[in-house]
């Protein structure tokens, strides 16, 4: 395996490890939804609220699509190999995949506590844990993204940030 391929598989493998809370080597829907459930609870946003339902529904759509790409044995769970195969497949990067960008949009809406259409530093830092970043890394990333020094990040900048985070 070339270094390029190993590096391309590293981020999805790390995502998998974060999701596999019980360490059984498999991720199911419960594992996959653990982070959005935790985020909603930490922010005090009810799961049955519009924002809560939207975030969970977007994640369920993404899960279903990941299964369609990687669940080779059809058991409804993904092993690390299946997850990496799904996340690195051309289908996952396809512009017309179901729900593309929806998780980011709904995450942005959940984080935008004052509903002003942008994220301030504190709102952005809440995304750090969801994305698997330390508070220090998330703060530095915010500073990098806030190129105009406004102290705010737009939905477009947030989407770009999440894409860059997951592909770097």
Secondary structure, DSSP 8 states (H G I E B T S, - for coil): --HHHHHHHHHHHHHHHHH-TT-SSEE-HHHHHHHHHHHHHHHT--TTSHHHHHHHHHHHHHHHHHHHHH-TT-SS-EEHHHHHHHHTSHHHH-TTSTTTTHHHHHHHHHH-TT-SSEEEHHHHHHHHHHTT--HHHHHHHHHHH-TT--SEEEHHHHHHHHHHHHH-
